[in-house]
Amino acid sequence: MAEPLQYMSGFGNDFETEALPEALPQGMNSPQKCNYGLYGEQISGTAFTAPQGQNERTWCYRIRPSVKHTHRFSRVELPYWKSAPHILPDVASLGQYRWDPISAPTKGLTWLTGMRTMTTAGDVNIQTGMASHIYLVTESMQDAYFYSADSEMLIVPQEGHLRFCTELGILDVAAQEIAILPRGLVYRVEVLKGPARGFVCENYGQKFALPNRGPIGANCLANRRDFKTPVAAYEDRDVPSTVTVKWAGRFHETQIDHSPLDIVAWHGNYAPVKYDLKTYCPVGAVLFDHPDPSIFTVLTAPSGIEGTANVDFVLFRDRWLVAENTFRPPWYHKNVMSELMGNIYGQYDAKPKGFLPGGMSLHNMMLPHGPDQNSFEHATKADLVPNKLADTMTFMFETRFPQHLTQFAATEAPLQGDYVDCWVDLKKRFDGTPGEKD
């Protein structure tokens, strides 16, 4: 296999890469005969007739066509991995919820068996909505491979270090980085440092893209050049292997007699990427008022309603707070979006206690939430000098659909039963007289 830790820069760009010289045809996509006896094969991430600026496809030149397998597909069960719609009559999703970190075992879990679905939203069969998962991985996949026909996967590591060996190359991803694996891409997950724990947004809808910056202009937020795509790397291994496919919310397995990671060269714009979250440049108010949290959007997957996302990926990282005469933490609010948050490391400013690294919270659509009493008191009495919000990184998976809890989230995950009590101490401050109140 070629050297794995080489990357090309850019998100959504057209790339070309080859692991052997002259493996990539020039001037045509489907020559009568490919060099090295390779097969030409295309993977399409959009409909053939998608507009030019949105059309995504990659031409692959591989040792064997991916259609070659030795057995029919058979159903397999991964009982902790759920897909929408998954609405349980005895599980209440109406509420404000928070979970402590889920402890990872020391052995026995691969990428597939260690996936734990927390919430689902929308409908995988009509390609709308999402699911959120926690992954707990202690063991590498051995001669085993996976792809999802349902979704692209946004991976947010929190502990440990994983290697994603994909058909198009290798991504090494650790905490404070993310990876995006497209629908239909075959890969194997190896543990470089474990146990590994992190979060996954399984996006059923349109692909993640960079948000339009509008008046912000050409710079800041996430920049296209900081997204890294792997170079071609192939395996020529004749060994019995399994391929598991997620299709319409169910899992199927087939046997093959070789490694499917046998693409020697490829060109196109449908490829996996990794991104270092430390390169995200936040933008905020420099005089007064607290902008909407949408100002921190890293990636957005659009829906059919302009400006209302199927899924947004939002990042709250360290930054300077300078706004004067302003309530600086997130204000109290409820909105049409369902917000699932995860803590990568550090302390979240609106909840200094209880929201631990590796933990999650859920505030569903049109349910009020905001700072607890201590955060409110501190924010209203603090001297508003420039202040560095340091050593913090949290994120949000935000969707226009209600997020429904799974049985695992409601009964097995470490749910904080007293979370709602963090607002109990908020007191009445109104007394009918004008002026600010201490």
C-alpha positions as a Markdown table, in Angstrom:
| # | Residue | x | y | z |
|---|---|---|---|---|
| 1 | Met | 0.0 | 0.0 | 0.0 |
| 2 | Ala | 1.2 | 3.5 | -0.7 |
| 3 | Glu | 2.3 | 5.9 | 2.0 |
| 4 | Pro | -0.9 | 6.7 | 3.9 |
| 5 | Leu | -0.3 | 10.1 | 5.4 |
| 6 | Gln | -0.4 | 12.2 | 2.3 |
| 7 | Tyr | -3.3 | 14.6 | 1.6 |
| 8 | Met | -4.6 | 17.0 | -0.9 |
| 9 | Ser | -6.2 | 20.3 | 0.1 |
| 10 | Gly | -9.7 | 21.5 | -0.6 |
| 11 | Phe | -13.3 | 20.6 | -0.1 |
| 12 | Gly | -15.5 | 19.6 | -3.1 |
| 13 | Asn | -12.5 | 20.2 | -5.4 |
| 14 | Asp | -11.8 | 17.9 | -8.4 |
| 15 | Phe | -8.7 | 15.8 | -7.6 |
| 16 | Glu | -6.6 | 13.3 | -9.5 |
| 17 | Thr | -4.2 | 10.9 | -7.8 |
| 18 | Glu | -2.5 | 7.7 | -8.7 |
| 19 | Ala | -0.5 | 5.2 | -6.6 |
| 20 | Leu | 1.3 | 3.8 | -9.7 |
| 21 | Pro | 2.6 | 5.9 | -12.6 |
| 22 | Glu | 0.3 | 6.1 | -15.6 |
| 23 | Ala | -2.5 | 4.3 | -13.8 |
| 24 | Leu | -4.8 | 7.3 | -14.3 |
| 25 | Pro | -6.1 | 7.6 | -17.9 |
| 26 | Gln | -5.6 | 11.1 | -19.4 |
| 27 | Gly | -8.1 | 12.8 | -21.7 |
| 28 | Met | -10.9 | 10.2 | -21.1 |
| 29 | Asn | -12.7 | 8.5 | -18.3 |
| 30 | Ser | -13.5 | 5.1 | -19.8 |
| 31 | Pro | -10.7 | 3.9 | -22.2 |
| 32 | Gln | -11.2 | 0.6 | -24.0 |
| 33 | Lys | -8.3 | -0.8 | -22.0 |
| 34 | Cys | -6.9 | 0.6 | -18.8 |
| 35 | Asn | -3.2 | 0.4 | -17.9 |
| 36 | Tyr | -2.1 | -2.4 | -15.5 |
| 37 | Gly | -5.2 | -4.4 | -16.4 |
| 38 | Leu | -7.4 | -2.2 | -14.2 |
| 39 | Tyr | -11.1 | -1.8 | -14.4 |
| 40 | Gly | -12.8 | 1.6 | -14.7 |
| 41 | Glu | -15.7 | 2.3 | -12.3 |
| 42 | Gln | -17.6 | 5.4 | -11.3 |
| 43 | Ile | -19.1 | 6.2 | -8.0 |
| 44 | Ser | -21.8 | 8.9 | -8.2 |
| 45 | Gly | -22.8 | 11.0 | -5.1 |
| 46 | Thr | -25.5 | 12.9 | -6.9 |
| 47 | Ala | -27.9 | 12.2 | -9.8 |
| 48 | Phe | -26.3 | 12.1 | -13.2 |
| 49 | Thr | -28.3 | 15.2 | -14.2 |
| 50 | Ala | -27.5 | 17.3 | -11.1 |
| 51 | Pro | -26.5 | 20.9 | -11.9 |
| 52 | Gln | -22.9 | 21.3 | -12.9 |
| 53 | Gly | -21.9 | 23.1 | -9.7 |
| 54 | Gln | -23.5 | 20.4 | -7.6 |
| 55 | Asn | -22.6 | 17.2 | -9.6 |
| 56 | Glu | -20.4 | 14.9 | -7.6 |
| 57 | Arg | -18.7 | 11.8 | -9.0 |
| 58 | Thr | -15.4 | 10.0 | -8.9 |
| 59 | Trp | -13.8 | 7.8 | -11.5 |
| 60 | Cys | -11.9 | 4.9 | -10.0 |
| 61 | Tyr | -9.4 | 2.5 | -11.6 |
| 62 | Arg | -9.3 | -0.7 | -9.6 |
| 63 | Ile | -8.0 | -4.2 | -9.6 |
| 64 | Arg | -11.5 | -5.8 | -9.5 |
| 65 | Pro | -14.9 | -4.3 | -10.0 |
| 66 | Ser | -16.7 | -3.8 | -6.7 |
| 67 | Val | -19.6 | -5.9 | -8.0 |
| 68 | Lys | -17.5 | -9.0 | -7.5 |
| 69 | His | -18.6 | -10.9 | -4.4 |
| 70 | Thr | -18.9 | -14.6 | -3.7 |
| 71 | His | -22.3 | -14.8 | -1.8 |
| 72 | Arg | -25.7 | -13.2 | -1.9 |
| 73 | Phe | -26.3 | -10.6 | 0.8 |
| 74 | Ser | -27.7 | -11.9 | 4.1 |
| 75 | Arg | -29.3 | -9.9 | 6.9 |
| 76 | Val | -27.2 | -9.3 | 10.1 |
| 77 | Glu | -28.2 | -7.6 | 13.3 |
| 78 | Leu | -26.4 | -4.6 | 14.9 |
| 79 | Pro | -29.0 | -4.1 | 17.6 |
| 80 | Tyr | -27.6 | -0.8 | 19.0 |
| 81 | Trp | -27.5 | 1.0 | 15.6 |
| 82 | Lys | -30.9 | 2.5 | 14.8 |
| 83 | Ser | -32.3 | 4.5 | 11.9 |
| 84 | Ala | -35.2 | 6.9 | 11.6 |
| 85 | Pro | -38.1 | 6.6 | 11.8 |
| 86 | His | -37.5 | 5.0 | 15.3 |
| 87 | Ile | -40.2 | 6.3 | 17.6 |
| 88 | Leu | -40.8 | 4.3 | 20.7 |
| 89 | Pro | -44.2 | 4.8 | 22.5 |
| 90 | Asp | -42.7 | 4.2 | 25.9 |
| 91 | Val | -39.8 | 6.6 | 25.5 |
| 92 | Ala | -40.3 | 10.3 | 26.0 |
| 93 | Ser | -38.3 | 12.6 | 23.7 |
| 94 | Leu | -40.1 | 15.8 | 24.9 |
| 95 | Gly | -37.8 | 17.3 | 27.5 |
| 96 | Gln | -34.3 | 18.7 | 28.1 |
| 97 | Tyr | -31.8 | 15.9 | 28.5 |
| 98 | Arg | -28.1 | 15.5 | 29.3 |
| 99 | Trp | -25.9 | 12.5 | 29.6 |
| 100 | Asp | -22.6 | 11.8 | 31.3 |
| 101 | Pro | -19.8 | 10.3 | 29.2 |
| 102 | Ile | -20.4 | 6.7 | 28.2 |
| 103 | Ser | -17.5 | 4.6 | 29.5 |
| 104 | Ala | -15.7 | 2.6 | 26.8 |
| 105 | Pro | -14.8 | -1.0 | 27.6 |
| 106 | Thr | -11.3 | -2.2 | 27.3 |
| 107 | Lys | -12.0 | -4.8 | 24.6 |
| 108 | Gly | -14.5 | -6.4 | 22.3 |
| 109 | Leu | -16.0 | -3.6 | 20.2 |
| 110 | Thr | -15.3 | -2.7 | 16.6 |
| 111 | Trp | -16.6 | 0.3 | 14.6 |
| 112 | Leu | -19.8 | -1.7 | 13.8 |
| 113 | Thr | -20.5 | -3.4 | 17.1 |
| 114 | Gly | -19.4 | -0.3 | 19.1 |
| 115 | Met | -21.9 | 2.1 | 17.5 |
| 116 | Arg | -24.6 | 3.3 | 20.0 |
| 117 | Thr | -27.5 | 5.4 | 18.5 |
| 118 | Met | -28.7 | 8.2 | 20.8 |
| 119 | Thr | -31.3 | 9.9 | 18.6 |
| 120 | Thr | -33.0 | 9.6 | 15.2 |
| 121 | Ala | -34.8 | 12.2 | 13.2 |
| 122 | Gly | -36.7 | 12.2 | 9.9 |
| 123 | Asp | -36.9 | 9.1 | 7.7 |
| 124 | Val | -34.0 | 7.2 | 6.2 |
| 125 | Asn | -36.2 | 5.8 | 3.4 |
| 126 | Ile | -37.0 | 9.2 | 1.9 |
| 127 | Gln | -33.4 | 10.5 | 2.6 |
| 128 | Thr | -34.3 | 13.2 | 5.1 |
| 129 | Gly | -33.1 | 13.8 | 8.6 |
| 130 | Met | -30.3 | 12.2 | 10.6 |
| 131 | Ala | -29.2 | 10.0 | 13.5 |
| 132 | Ser | -26.7 | 10.8 | 16.2 |
| 133 | His | -24.4 | 8.1 | 17.6 |
| 134 | Ile | -21.7 | 7.6 | 20.2 |
| 135 | Tyr | -19.0 | 5.2 | 19.0 |
| 136 | Leu | -17.0 | 3.0 | 21.4 |
| 137 | Val | -14.1 | 1.2 | 19.6 |
| 138 | Thr | -11.5 | -1.0 | 21.2 |
| 139 | Glu | -10.5 | -3.3 | 18.3 |
| 140 | Ser | -9.6 | -2.9 | 14.6 |
| 141 | Met | -11.7 | -4.5 | 11.9 |
| 142 | Gln | -9.9 | -7.6 | 10.6 |
| 143 | Asp | -10.6 | -8.4 | 6.9 |
| 144 | Ala | -14.0 | -6.7 | 7.4 |
| 145 | Tyr | -15.3 | -3.7 | 5.6 |
| 146 | Phe | -18.4 | -1.5 | 5.7 |
| 147 | Tyr | -20.3 | 1.1 | 3.7 |
| 148 | Ser | -23.5 | 3.0 | 4.2 |
| 149 | Ala | -25.9 | 3.3 | 1.3 |
| 150 | Asp | -28.1 | 5.4 | 3.5 |
| 151 | Ser | -26.0 | 8.3 | 4.6 |
| 152 | Glu | -22.8 | 10.2 | 4.8 |
| 153 | Met | -21.0 | 10.0 | 8.2 |
| 154 | Leu | -19.6 | 13.0 | 10.0 |
| 155 | Ile | -17.2 | 11.6 | 12.7 |
| 156 | Val | -16.2 | 13.7 | 15.7 |
| 157 | Pro | -13.5 | 12.0 | 17.8 |
| 158 | Gln | -13.3 | 12.7 | 21.5 |
| 159 | Glu | -10.8 | 10.2 | 22.8 |
| 160 | Gly | -8.4 | 7.9 | 21.0 |
| 161 | His | -7.0 | 7.8 | 17.5 |
| 162 | Leu | -8.6 | 6.0 | 14.5 |
| 163 | Arg | -7.5 | 5.1 | 11.0 |
| 164 | Phe | -10.1 | 5.0 | 8.2 |
| 165 | Cys | -8.7 | 2.8 | 5.4 |
| 166 | Thr | -11.0 | 3.8 | 2.5 |
| 167 | Glu | -11.2 | 2.9 | -1.1 |
| 168 | Leu | -9.8 | 6.3 | -2.0 |
| 169 | Gly | -7.0 | 6.4 | 0.5 |
| 170 | Ile | -6.3 | 6.6 | 4.3 |
| 171 | Leu | -7.4 | 9.2 | 6.9 |
| 172 | Asp | -5.9 | 9.2 | 10.4 |
| 173 | Val | -8.3 | 11.1 | 12.7 |
| 174 | Ala | -7.9 | 12.0 | 16.3 |
| 175 | Ala | -9.6 | 14.3 | 18.9 |
| 176 | Gln | -10.1 | 17.9 | 17.7 |
| 177 | Glu | -10.4 | 16.7 | 14.1 |
| 178 | Ile | -13.4 | 15.5 | 12.1 |
| 179 | Ala | -13.8 | 13.2 | 9.1 |
| 180 | Ile | -16.6 | 13.0 | 6.5 |
| 181 | Leu | -17.2 | 9.6 | 4.8 |
| 182 | Pro | -19.5 | 9.8 | 1.7 |
| 183 | Arg | -22.4 | 7.5 | 1.1 |
| 184 | Gly | -21.3 | 4.3 | -0.7 |
| 185 | Leu | -17.6 | 4.5 | 0.2 |
| 186 | Val | -16.2 | 1.2 | 1.4 |
| 187 | Tyr | -13.8 | 1.4 | 4.4 |
| 188 | Arg | -12.2 | -0.4 | 7.3 |
| 189 | Val | -11.6 | 1.2 | 10.7 |
| 190 | Glu | -8.4 | 0.5 | 12.7 |
| 191 | Val | -7.6 | 1.6 | 16.2 |
| 192 | Leu | -4.2 | 3.4 | 16.4 |
| 193 | Lys | -4.7 | 4.5 | 20.0 |
| 194 | Gly | -7.6 | 3.1 | 22.1 |
| 195 | Pro | -10.0 | 2.8 | 23.5 |
| 196 | Ala | -11.6 | 5.3 | 21.1 |
| 197 | Arg | -14.8 | 7.3 | 21.8 |
| 198 | Gly | -16.5 | 9.9 | 19.8 |
| 199 | Phe | -19.7 | 11.2 | 18.1 |
| 200 | Val | -21.2 | 10.5 | 14.7 |
| 201 | Cys | -23.8 | 12.4 | 12.8 |
| 202 | Glu | -25.4 | 10.1 | 10.2 |
| 203 | Asn | -26.7 | 12.5 | 7.6 |
| 204 | Tyr | -29.5 | 11.0 | 5.5 |
| 205 | Gly | -30.1 | 14.1 | 3.4 |
| 206 | Gln | -28.1 | 16.3 | 1.0 |
| 207 | Lys | -24.4 | 16.3 | 1.6 |
| 208 | Phe | -22.6 | 18.6 | 4.0 |
| 209 | Ala | -21.1 | 21.7 | 2.4 |
| 210 | Leu | -19.5 | 24.9 | 3.6 |
| 211 | Pro | -22.1 | 27.5 | 4.5 |
| 212 | Asn | -22.5 | 30.7 | 2.4 |
| 213 | Arg | -20.6 | 33.4 | 4.3 |
| 214 | Gly | -22.8 | 36.3 | 3.1 |
| 215 | Pro | -21.5 | 39.6 | 4.4 |
| 216 | Ile | -18.6 | 37.9 | 6.1 |
| 217 | Gly | -17.0 | 37.5 | 2.7 |
| 218 | Ala | -14.3 | 35.2 | 1.5 |
| 219 | Asn | -12.4 | 34.5 | 4.8 |
| 220 | Cys | -12.9 | 33.1 | 8.3 |
| 221 | Leu | -15.1 | 30.3 | 9.6 |
| 222 | Ala | -14.0 | 27.1 | 7.9 |
| 223 | Asn | -11.8 | 27.5 | 4.8 |
| 224 | Arg | -11.9 | 25.1 | 1.9 |
| 225 | Arg | -8.1 | 24.6 | 1.8 |
| 226 | Asp | -8.1 | 23.2 | 5.3 |
| 227 | Phe | -10.1 | 20.1 | 4.4 |
| 228 | Lys | -7.7 | 17.3 | 3.5 |
| 229 | Thr | -8.5 | 14.5 | 1.0 |
| 230 | Pro | -6.3 | 11.3 | 0.9 |
| 231 | Val | -4.1 | 10.4 | -2.0 |
| 232 | Ala | -4.6 | 7.0 | -3.7 |
| 233 | Ala | -3.5 | 4.0 | -1.7 |
| 234 | Tyr | -4.5 | 0.4 | -2.6 |
| 235 | Glu | -4.4 | -3.1 | -1.2 |
| 236 | Asp | -3.7 | -6.1 | -3.5 |
| 237 | Arg | -4.6 | -8.9 | -1.0 |
| 238 | Asp | -6.4 | -12.2 | -1.8 |
| 239 | Val | -7.9 | -13.0 | 1.5 |
| 240 | Pro | -11.5 | -14.0 | 2.6 |
| 241 | Ser | -13.2 | -10.9 | 3.8 |
| 242 | Thr | -16.7 | -9.6 | 4.7 |
| 243 | Val | -18.5 | -6.5 | 3.5 |
| 244 | Thr | -21.3 | -5.1 | 5.6 |
| 245 | Val | -23.8 | -2.7 | 4.0 |
| 246 | Lys | -26.3 | -0.4 | 5.7 |
| 247 | Trp | -29.2 | -0.1 | 3.4 |
| 248 | Ala | -32.7 | 1.4 | 4.2 |
| 249 | Gly | -31.9 | 1.1 | 7.9 |
| 250 | Arg | -30.9 | -2.5 | 7.9 |
| 251 | Phe | -27.6 | -4.3 | 7.7 |
| 252 | His | -26.6 | -6.9 | 5.2 |
| 253 | Glu | -23.4 | -8.9 | 4.8 |
| 254 | Thr | -21.6 | -10.6 | 1.9 |
| 255 | Gln | -18.4 | -12.5 | 1.5 |
| 256 | Ile | -15.6 | -11.6 | -1.0 |
| 257 | Asp | -12.2 | -13.3 | -1.6 |
| 258 | His | -10.1 | -10.1 | -1.6 |
| 259 | Ser | -9.6 | -6.7 | 0.0 |
| 260 | Pro | -12.1 | -4.2 | -1.7 |
| 261 | Leu | -9.6 | -1.4 | -1.1 |
| 262 | Asp | -8.0 | -2.0 | -4.5 |
| 263 | Ile | -8.4 | 1.4 | -6.3 |
| 264 | Val | -5.0 | 2.2 | -7.8 |
| 265 | Ala | -5.9 | 5.6 | -9.2 |
| 266 | Trp | -8.9 | 8.0 | -9.1 |
| 267 | His | -10.1 | 11.4 | -10.1 |
| 268 | Gly | -13.2 | 13.4 | -9.1 |
| 269 | Asn | -14.8 | 15.4 | -6.4 |
| 270 | Tyr | -16.6 | 12.7 | -4.4 |
| 271 | Ala | -14.2 | 11.7 | -1.7 |
| 272 | Pro | -13.6 | 11.5 | 2.0 |
| 273 | Val | -12.1 | 14.4 | 3.9 |
| 274 | Lys | -10.6 | 15.3 | 7.3 |
| 275 | Tyr | -10.6 | 18.7 | 8.9 |
| 276 | Asp | -8.6 | 20.1 | 11.9 |
| 277 | Leu | -11.2 | 21.9 | 14.1 |
| 278 | Lys | -8.4 | 24.1 | 15.4 |
| 279 | Thr | -8.2 | 25.8 | 12.0 |
| 280 | Tyr | -11.8 | 27.0 | 12.4 |
| 281 | Cys | -11.8 | 30.8 | 12.8 |
| 282 | Pro | -14.8 | 32.0 | 14.7 |
| 283 | Val | -16.4 | 35.4 | 14.1 |
| 284 | Gly | -18.3 | 37.3 | 16.7 |
| 285 | Ala | -19.6 | 40.7 | 17.9 |
| 286 | Val | -16.9 | 43.3 | 18.6 |
| 287 | Leu | -19.1 | 46.0 | 20.1 |
| 288 | Phe | -22.4 | 44.8 | 21.6 |
| 289 | Asp | -24.9 | 42.0 | 21.5 |
| 290 | His | -24.6 | 38.2 | 21.1 |
| 291 | Pro | -24.9 | 36.9 | 17.6 |
| 292 | Asp | -27.1 | 33.9 | 16.7 |
| 293 | Pro | -25.2 | 30.6 | 17.2 |
| 294 | Ser | -25.5 | 30.0 | 13.4 |
| 295 | Ile | -22.4 | 32.3 | 13.2 |
| 296 | Phe | -20.4 | 29.3 | 14.3 |
| 297 | Thr | -21.6 | 26.9 | 11.5 |
| 298 | Val | -18.7 | 24.7 | 10.2 |
| 299 | Leu | -20.8 | 22.7 | 7.7 |
| 300 | Thr | -24.4 | 22.6 | 6.6 |
| 301 | Ala | -26.5 | 20.0 | 4.9 |
| 302 | Pro | -29.4 | 21.8 | 3.2 |
| 303 | Ser | -33.0 | 20.8 | 3.2 |
| 304 | Gly | -35.7 | 21.8 | 0.7 |
| 305 | Ile | -36.4 | 25.0 | 2.7 |
| 306 | Glu | -33.9 | 27.7 | 2.0 |
| 307 | Gly | -32.0 | 28.7 | 5.1 |
| 308 | Thr | -33.3 | 25.8 | 7.2 |
| 309 | Ala | -30.9 | 22.9 | 7.4 |
| 310 | Asn | -31.4 | 19.2 | 7.3 |
| 311 | Val | -28.4 | 19.2 | 9.6 |
| 312 | Asp | -25.9 | 21.9 | 10.7 |
| 313 | Phe | -22.6 | 21.1 | 12.3 |
| 314 | Val | -21.8 | 24.0 | 14.7 |
| 315 | Leu | -18.5 | 24.5 | 16.7 |
| 316 | Phe | -18.0 | 26.5 | 19.9 |
| 317 | Arg | -14.3 | 26.7 | 20.4 |
| 318 | Asp | -12.0 | 29.0 | 22.3 |
| 319 | Arg | -12.4 | 32.7 | 21.4 |
| 320 | Trp | -12.2 | 36.2 | 22.7 |
| 321 | Leu | -15.4 | 37.8 | 24.2 |
| 322 | Val | -15.3 | 41.6 | 24.0 |
| 323 | Ala | -18.9 | 42.8 | 23.5 |
| 324 | Glu | -19.9 | 45.6 | 26.0 |
| 325 | Asn | -23.2 | 45.9 | 27.8 |
| 326 | Thr | -24.0 | 42.4 | 26.6 |
| 327 | Phe | -25.2 | 39.1 | 28.2 |
| 328 | Arg | -22.3 | 37.1 | 26.8 |
| 329 | Pro | -23.3 | 33.4 | 27.4 |
| 330 | Pro | -26.0 | 31.9 | 25.1 |
| 331 | Trp | -29.3 | 33.6 | 25.8 |
| 332 | Tyr | -32.5 | 31.8 | 26.8 |
| 333 | His | -34.3 | 30.6 | 23.8 |
| 334 | Lys | -36.4 | 28.1 | 22.0 |
| 335 | Asn | -36.5 | 27.6 | 18.3 |
| 336 | Val | -37.6 | 25.3 | 15.4 |
| 337 | Met | -34.3 | 23.4 | 15.4 |
| 338 | Ser | -33.5 | 20.4 | 17.6 |
| 339 | Glu | -30.1 | 20.8 | 19.2 |
| 340 | Leu | -27.9 | 17.9 | 20.2 |
| 341 | Met | -24.6 | 19.0 | 21.7 |
| 342 | Gly | -21.4 | 17.1 | 22.6 |
| 343 | Asn | -18.4 | 18.2 | 24.7 |
| 344 | Ile | -15.0 | 17.4 | 23.1 |
| 345 | Tyr | -13.0 | 18.9 | 25.9 |
| 346 | Gly | -13.1 | 21.7 | 28.5 |
| 347 | Gln | -15.9 | 23.6 | 30.1 |
| 348 | Tyr | -19.0 | 25.0 | 28.2 |
| 349 | Asp | -19.7 | 28.6 | 29.2 |
| 350 | Ala | -23.4 | 28.2 | 29.7 |
| 351 | Lys | -23.1 | 25.1 | 31.8 |
| 352 | Pro | -19.9 | 25.2 | 33.9 |
| 353 | Lys | -20.8 | 22.1 | 35.8 |
| 354 | Gly | -22.3 | 18.8 | 34.7 |
| 355 | Phe | -21.6 | 19.0 | 31.0 |
| 356 | Leu | -18.4 | 16.8 | 30.9 |
| 357 | Pro | -16.0 | 16.0 | 28.0 |
| 358 | Gly | -17.6 | 13.0 | 26.2 |
| 359 | Gly | -21.0 | 14.0 | 27.4 |
| 360 | Met | -24.1 | 15.0 | 25.4 |
| 361 | Ser | -27.2 | 17.1 | 25.8 |
| 362 | Leu | -30.4 | 17.4 | 23.8 |
| 363 | His | -32.8 | 20.3 | 23.6 |
| 364 | Asn | -35.5 | 19.4 | 21.2 |
| 365 | Met | -37.5 | 21.7 | 18.9 |
| 366 | Met | -39.5 | 24.4 | 20.6 |
| 367 | Leu | -38.2 | 23.5 | 24.1 |
| 368 | Pro | -36.7 | 26.4 | 26.1 |
| 369 | His | -33.2 | 26.2 | 27.4 |
| 370 | Gly | -30.3 | 28.4 | 28.4 |
| 371 | Pro | -27.8 | 29.2 | 31.1 |
| 372 | Asp | -28.2 | 27.8 | 34.6 |
| 373 | Gln | -28.5 | 30.1 | 37.7 |
| 374 | Asn | -24.7 | 30.3 | 38.4 |
| 375 | Ser | -23.9 | 31.2 | 34.8 |
| 376 | Phe | -26.6 | 33.8 | 34.7 |
| 377 | Glu | -25.4 | 35.4 | 38.0 |
| 378 | His | -21.8 | 35.5 | 36.8 |
| 379 | Ala | -22.7 | 36.9 | 33.4 |
| 380 | Thr | -24.8 | 39.7 | 34.7 |
| 381 | Lys | -22.3 | 40.8 | 37.4 |
| 382 | Ala | -19.0 | 40.3 | 35.7 |
| 383 | Asp | -16.8 | 43.3 | 34.6 |
| 384 | Leu | -17.1 | 43.2 | 30.8 |
| 385 | Val | -13.5 | 43.5 | 30.0 |
| 386 | Pro | -12.0 | 41.6 | 27.1 |
| 387 | Asn | -12.0 | 37.9 | 28.2 |
| 388 | Lys | -10.5 | 34.8 | 26.5 |
| 389 | Leu | -12.9 | 31.9 | 26.6 |
| 390 | Ala | -10.1 | 29.3 | 26.7 |
| 391 | Asp | -9.7 | 25.5 | 26.8 |
| 392 | Thr | -13.1 | 24.7 | 25.4 |
| 393 | Met | -14.5 | 22.9 | 22.4 |
| 394 | Thr | -18.1 | 21.8 | 22.1 |
| 395 | Phe | -20.2 | 21.1 | 19.0 |
| 396 | Met | -23.9 | 20.9 | 18.0 |
| 397 | Phe | -25.7 | 18.6 | 15.5 |
| 398 | Glu | -28.8 | 20.8 | 14.7 |
| 399 | Thr | -31.7 | 19.6 | 12.6 |
| 400 | Arg | -35.1 | 20.9 | 11.5 |
| 401 | Phe | -36.6 | 17.6 | 12.6 |
| 402 | Pro | -37.5 | 16.4 | 16.2 |
| 403 | Gln | -34.9 | 14.0 | 17.5 |
| 404 | His | -36.3 | 10.9 | 19.1 |
| 405 | Leu | -34.5 | 9.1 | 21.9 |
| 406 | Thr | -33.6 | 5.4 | 21.4 |
| 407 | Gln | -34.1 | 2.9 | 24.2 |
| 408 | Phe | -30.3 | 2.9 | 24.8 |
| 409 | Ala | -30.3 | 6.7 | 25.3 |
| 410 | Ala | -33.3 | 6.5 | 27.6 |
| 411 | Thr | -32.4 | 3.5 | 29.8 |
| 412 | Glu | -28.7 | 2.4 | 29.3 |
| 413 | Ala | -26.7 | 5.5 | 28.7 |
| 414 | Pro | -25.9 | 7.5 | 31.8 |
| 415 | Leu | -28.8 | 10.0 | 31.7 |
| 416 | Gln | -28.6 | 12.8 | 34.2 |
| 417 | Gly | -32.0 | 12.6 | 35.9 |
| 418 | Asp | -31.6 | 15.9 | 37.6 |
| 419 | Tyr | -30.5 | 17.9 | 34.6 |
| 420 | Val | -33.7 | 19.9 | 34.5 |
| 421 | Asp | -33.1 | 21.0 | 38.0 |
| 422 | Cys | -30.2 | 23.3 | 36.9 |
| 423 | Trp | -32.9 | 25.9 | 36.1 |
| 424 | Val | -34.9 | 25.5 | 39.4 |
| 425 | Asp | -32.9 | 28.2 | 41.2 |
| 426 | Leu | -33.7 | 30.9 | 38.6 |
| 427 | Lys | -35.6 | 33.4 | 40.6 |
| 428 | Lys | -38.1 | 36.1 | 39.9 |
| 429 | Arg | -36.3 | 39.5 | 39.6 |
| 430 | Phe | -39.3 | 41.6 | 38.5 |
| 431 | Asp | -40.8 | 44.0 | 41.1 |
| 432 | Gly | -42.6 | 46.5 | 39.0 |
| 433 | Thr | -40.1 | 49.3 | 39.4 |
| 434 | Pro | -37.8 | 50.5 | 36.5 |
| 435 | Gly | -34.1 | 50.0 | 36.5 |
| 436 | Glu | -31.6 | 47.2 | 36.4 |
| 437 | Lys | -31.8 | 44.5 | 39.1 |
| 438 | Asp | -28.9 | 42.9 | 40.9 |
